Amino acid sequence: MTDGWVPCSDGARVRGDSLVGTGSHGERWFLVENQAGWGRHALLDPPFDHALGRALVHRIEGAGIRPLAIRRPGRRTAQDGTRWALVDSRPGRESVRWGRVDGPRGLLDVPLDGSAGVASDRPVFAVCAHGRHDQCCAVRGRVVAARLAEAYPEETWECSHLGGDRFAGTMVLLPHGLYYGWVDDGDPVAVADAYLARRVEPRLLRGRSAFSNPVQAAQHFARVQLGDDALDAYPPLREDRTADGWSVRLGAPDGPVTVTLVETSSPPLLSTCAATQALPVRQWALGRIAGSDR
């Protein structure tokens, strides 16, 4: 490390980086249990051999699904078979289906159309703790996972890379795909409680995975200005590119509102602990919110 180096999540906090509209895309997810220690790529390490892991990831991503390794927080435990979950995060289709195969190779035969597994009404709280990908995820993520597991032991899992390392501790609440960042600065149990009550915590919310980044940002500004923290508030109706950003039309109880966003780039920054080149990142500012009665 060079003199003056700081972990990426520390640097982001000092700069005051914005969480708004930073969630990566994911309409469906395939979760794979791997209780072993993870290398940089969690599905390419034992008990997955490299060829099997590549074939599995290629199959999942080829179906337009996001793969994610999961494991229970705390000390590594022996694994009895391989649990998997297929999660749908598309609005109106949110679901979780769990299954199990005898070994990792059996995952290659699991249908990805939602016809396999057992439907569950239990959510999944997936906290990024992928230390070999970024040290901030390990240091901060494991604290968040441990706190959550005390209150919600069945729902809580550590997971592999979610993106947004500088926002560690990060987590995604499934099936709705709510990305949160800097959760260790707040109360992760309160965030989970809000989710179970079908509410969001706008201060730490990065966005909803099924929606584009402009929609995520527009929903944030609508919640802040109009005050509705309901999980399904402000559904997207339309989004259009403008000269300096985006115009996003959202549903609202008193009639649709249009959120005008200004899209800019940050000064160059190191977005991960492993980054060696500072690069600008996309960021959002509110232009205005307009509606029939606003």
PEJOQUI-V11170 format. One record per residue. RES is the residue in one letter. SS is DSSP state (2 for helix, 1 for strand, 0 for the rest). PSI is psi in whole degrees, -180 to 180 (999 if undefined). NEAR is the number of other C-alpha atoms within 12 Angstrom. Layout:
res/ss/psi/near
RES/SS/PSI/NEAR
RES/SS/PSI/NEAR
This chain:
res/ss/psi/near
M/0/145/10
T/0/160/9
D/0/137/5
G/0/-2/7
W/0/139/16
V/0/151/24
P/0/149/29
C/2/-37/33
S/2/-30/40
D/2/-45/28
G/2/-40/23
A/2/-38/29
R/2/-41/21
V/2/-42/15
R/2/-23/20
G/0/36/17
D/0/147/32
S/0/137/32
L/0/-15/39
V/0/125/40
G/0/38/40
T/0/7/38
G/0/134/38
S/0/162/30
H/0/142/30
G/0/101/34
E/0/-33/33
R/1/153/35
W/1/145/44
F/1/110/46
L/1/134/41
V/1/124/47
E/1/129/43
N/0/98/38
Q/0/-6/31
A/0/170/30
G/0/143/33
W/0/140/32
G/0/-160/23
R/0/-32/19
H/0/105/27
A/0/-22/39
L/0/10/41
L/0/5/29
D/0/161/23
P/0/140/22
P/0/10/28
F/0/124/32
D/0/164/18
H/2/-43/19
A/2/-43/17
L/2/-44/22
G/2/-43/29
R/2/-42/22
A/2/-40/23
L/2/-47/34
V/2/-42/31
H/2/-42/19
R/2/-46/22
I/2/-50/29
E/2/-32/20
G/2/-24/15
A/0/8/19
G/0/26/19
I/0/147/29
R/1/122/34
P/1/146/39
L/1/126/41
A/1/144/44
I/1/154/39
R/1/159/42
R/0/145/38
P/0/159/36
G/0/-157/25
R/0/143/13
R/0/138/16
T/0/160/14
A/0/147/15
Q/0/126/21
D/0/98/15
G/0/-167/20
T/1/114/29
R/1/148/30
W/1/158/36
A/1/136/41
L/1/121/40
V/1/133/43
D/1/121/36
S/0/7/33
R/0/134/26
P/0/130/24
G/0/-12/13
R/0/12/17
E/0/128/30
S/1/158/30
V/1/129/35
R/1/127/34
W/1/146/32
G/1/178/30
R/1/141/26
V/1/161/23
D/0/-34/18
G/0/169/24
P/2/-35/34
R/2/-29/24
G/2/-18/22
L/2/-25/35
L/2/-15/24
D/2/1/20
V/0/124/30
P/0/141/21
L/0/15/32
D/0/7/19
G/0/8/25
S/0/-11/15
A/0/168/21
G/0/177/24
V/1/126/19
A/1/141/20
S/1/141/20
D/0/9/16
R/0/127/25
P/0/171/34
V/1/123/44
F/1/103/45
A/1/114/49
V/1/124/52
C/1/121/53
A/0/36/46
H/0/79/42
G/0/-32/32
R/0/-16/23
H/0/-42/27
D/0/130/36
Q/2/-28/28
C/2/-35/39
C/2/-37/42
A/2/-51/35
V/2/-48/28
R/2/-38/37
G/2/-40/45
R/2/-32/37
V/2/-45/32
V/2/-46/45
A/2/-40/45
A/2/-42/33
R/2/-45/30
L/2/-41/36
A/2/-28/27
E/2/-37/19
A/2/-34/20
Y/0/72/27
P/0/-33/23
E/0/-30/19
E/0/-21/33
T/1/133/37
W/1/146/41
E/1/150/52
C/1/166/46
S/0/-174/45
H/0/125/39
L/0/-18/44
G/0/160/34
G/0/47/38
D/2/-35/45
R/2/-12/41
F/2/12/44
A/0/143/49
G/0/132/48
T/0/154/51
M/1/161/52
V/1/134/52
L/1/117/49
L/1/148/44
P/0/-6/41
H/0/-10/38
G/0/39/43
L/1/115/49
Y/1/132/49
Y/1/150/49
G/0/160/47
W/0/37/39
V/2/-25/39
D/2/-12/33
D/2/-12/24
G/0/-145/24
D/0/102/25
P/2/-30/41
V/2/-39/30
A/2/-37/23
V/2/-44/38
A/2/-41/39
D/2/-43/21
A/2/-42/21
Y/2/-43/32
L/2/-23/26
A/0/10/15
R/0/42/21
R/1/164/24
V/0/163/36
E/0/93/35
P/0/-30/35
R/0/-31/24
L/0/-1/34
L/1/129/43
R/1/-31/47
G/1/174/43
R/1/131/44
S/0/-29/39
A/0/-11/36
F/0/154/34
S/0/164/28
N/2/-41/33
P/2/-40/44
V/2/-43/41
Q/2/-45/42
A/2/-44/44
A/2/-42/50
Q/2/-39/49
H/2/-50/43
F/2/-34/40
A/2/-42/39
R/2/-43/33
V/2/-43/23
Q/2/-35/19
L/2/-17/24
G/0/12/19
D/0/114/24
D/0/16/25
A/1/144/25
L/0/-43/28
D/0/15/27
A/0/150/30
Y/0/56/36
P/0/143/34
P/1/136/31
L/1/-32/21
R/1/149/23
E/1/136/27
D/1/140/21
R/1/140/18
T/0/-178/16
A/0/-36/12
D/0/16/17
G/1/-127/28
W/1/152/30
S/1/120/31
V/1/124/40
R/1/127/32
L/1/146/34
G/0/146/27
A/0/156/29
P/0/-36/18
D/0/16/13
G/0/156/17
P/0/149/24
V/1/151/34
T/1/123/34
V/1/121/43
T/1/124/34
L/1/141/37
V/1/122/25
E/1/126/26
T/1/178/19
S/1/141/18
S/0/166/21
P/0/156/15
P/0/137/17
L/1/162/26
L/0/108/28
S/0/-11/34
T/0/164/32
C/0/-29/32
A/0/-8/24
A/0/139/20
T/0/-9/15
Q/0/125/12
A/0/129/16
L/1/150/15
P/0/155/15
V/0/157/24
R/1/141/26
Q/1/164/27
W/1/144/33
A/1/150/27
L/1/129/30
G/1/-69/23
R/1/163/22
I/1/124/29
A/1/145/26
G/1/179/21
S/0/-29/13
D/0/24/13
R/0/999/16
